[in-house]
C-alpha cells in the first residue's frame, strides 16, 4: 500500500514538474533568442512525463510485459523517425513538417477517443460526462488530422485549391450534423459503434472540405488553427486519463494556438468564422489593375543597386518565402554586416504571415544568427518607413502588394501590409514577374519608386556583396 501511495505521489510530482516546464518553455518561445532553450526545456519535461507514466502509473506484472514492450517499441520507432525527419528537413519545407506532425497529434487524440469509447460501452453504464469528452476529442482530433494532411499536401504542391459548389453551406451542414449527432449520443447515452464511426467519417470529411479551398496567403492562419485543434484534442485525452501533464500541455497548445489564430486573422483582416467554414483565400481570378496593361517595370543593375545600398543611411529588408526557397538567409546576413561596416543601419521588416507558417521568417533569420533587435514587426516597420532610404524586398510578394489598400476587388483587400512605397527607393529581388502565393499581380512592381533586380535571390545578393565591397 505504501509503495502504491509513494508511486502515486512521485507520479503526481513528475506531472507537476512537466507542467512547469511546458509553461516555462512556452514563455521562452515568445523570445527568439530564448526559443531554442525553451523548446529543449519543454521537451525534457515531456520526456519526464513519459518515463514517470511508464514507471509509476501501475505496477509492472508478467501479464503486462507485452504492453510495455509495445510502448518501448513505439517510443524507439517514433524517436528514430522524428529525429531523422527533423535533421533532414529543409527550412523551406518546415511548414509541411509542422502540418504533418500536427496531423499525427490529432490522429493520436482520435484513436484515444475510439479506444476509450469501446471501453465505455463495455462498462455497466454510460457516463454522459465521459462520453462528451470522448466525442469532442474524436471530432476535434479527426478534423485536425485530415485538415493537417490536406494542408501538408497543399504546401507541398501536391494538392491544389479546390472548392465544391456551395461549399460554405456544405461545411455548415456538416458542422451541424457533427455536433447534433454528438449531442444526441450524449443525451440518450448511445454506445453503438456504428454511430461513433459515422461521427469519425463526418469529422474526417469536414477536415478535408474546410481546408481544401483555402490557399494564398491564408495558409498560416489555417496551420495555427489546426494546431490549436490538436492541443484541445490532447487536453480531452488528459481528462480521460486523469493525466495532469497531458491536460496542461493540451490546454497550453490549444489556448496559445487560438490566440495566435485570432492575431493572424486580425493581421490579415480575416474573420475567424470564415476560417472555420472554409470560405476564404481560395484561388481567385481577381487581379490588380496593372495586369495586362502596357505599363512596364523598371529594372536596375547590380552595380546601381549596390551604389544605392552602400551610400544609404538606412536600409530595410523585407523577407518572404522566396528568401527561404533560395536559402539566402546567410547571404543577406553577410550583406547586412558589410553594409554596417560602411555605416549603414539595416533592419528587417517582418510581416506576421510572411512565408508559409507563423513566424517562418523569424525562424529563418534566427538560423542565420541575425540579431533579434533587428527584426521589426510590421507596425514598427511601417512607422519608420518614411526615413528608410532603400527597401530591399527579397522573395516577399503579397505582404507588400498595394492592392491590399487600393483594389476593393482584390482577394487581399483590407489585409495590413508593409508599406514599402513610403521609403525613398524600393528594390525587388525576384526571378521573374510571377505572381505570389495569393495568385494576384503585385502593383508594387509598377510603382514609380520601385526597381526590379531579376535573378535568383542568393545569386543576386552575392553579386551585391561583391559590388558593395568594391565601393
Beta strands, then each sheet from edge to edge (+ up, - down):
strand 1: 314-319
strand 2: 345-350
strand 3: 375-377
strand 4: 390-394
strand 5: 425-430
strand 6: 450-454
sheet 1: 3+ 2+ 1+ 4+ 5+ 6+
end
